[in-house]
Amino acid sequence: MKIGIIIYSQTGHTREVAGLLQEKMAEKGHQVEIEEITISGKTPAQPGQFELTASPDPGNFDAVIFGSPVQAFNLNPVMSAYLDQLPAMQGRETACFITKQLPIKWTGGTQAAGKIKDACKAKGAVVKGAEIIFWAQRKRRDSINQAIERLAGLF
Ligand SMILES: Cc1cc2nc3c(=O)[nH]c(=O)nc-3n(C[C@H](O)[C@H](O)[C@H](O)COP(=O)(O)O)c2cc1C
């Protein structure tokens, strides 16, 4: 399968997970490309105060995994803006992962994943799964590996 990992990463965590996921999925025989959403304007991005300078097209792939950080207890506004202009994705398989700092409930992970899942469904895509990765947890590498294993297993 040709799989796109479409991410926004401000400080590199989401990019790091995307790279590990790419390796894992390539081992399974998929052709995997990472494409980044980019912006002009200051970071951390504030809603309405940036322009998208690269908006990867999910139509280039058989399946798409979206990756984004949490910002201020919510989906990062760059990924939100990207999702607002998503084209139709009828029947396309999707999944997502979220990276965030705090391993605590109600600090934005579920909310962020929910927004990506809802946006995909609204465009007719099939949502196969979602993972939340807590950067501040003690056994971070183990939990990244487990999340990657589960995501790779979806396709
Ligand atoms: C402005 C800002 C706000 C953040 N707000 C939250 C938050 O509400 N909850 C949380 O768990 N992490 C929060 N974080 C931490 C990031 O979500 C986390 O470090 C994430 O892995 C960053 O991904 P990136 O390196 O790909 O940009 C925030 C980070 C920044 C810079």
The ligand as an ORCA input file, in Angstrom:
! r2SCAN-3c Opt
* xyz 0 1
  C       2.074     26.430     23.133
  C       2.035     24.981     23.563
  C       0.902     24.505     24.205
  C       0.853     23.169     24.639
  N      -0.282     22.725     25.262
  C      -0.332     21.437     25.696
  C      -1.498     20.936     26.363
  O      -2.502     21.622     26.530
  N      -1.488     19.627     26.803
  C      -0.398     18.825     26.633
  O      -0.423     17.666     27.069
  N       0.713     19.258     25.973
  C       0.762     20.538     25.509
  N       1.886     20.993     24.852
  C       2.995     20.060     24.607
  C       2.995     19.503     23.185
  O       1.724     19.015     22.811
  C       3.989     18.323     23.080
  O       5.267     18.698     23.487
  C       3.995     17.769     21.665
  O       4.605     16.487     21.680
  C       4.767     18.682     20.717
  O       4.821     18.082     19.434
  P       5.812     18.624     18.308
  O       7.199     18.551     18.898
  O       5.639     17.710     17.188
  O       5.429     20.031     18.008
  C       1.955     22.306     24.406
  C       3.085     22.808     23.740
  C       3.127     24.113     23.320
  C       4.361     24.624     22.611
*
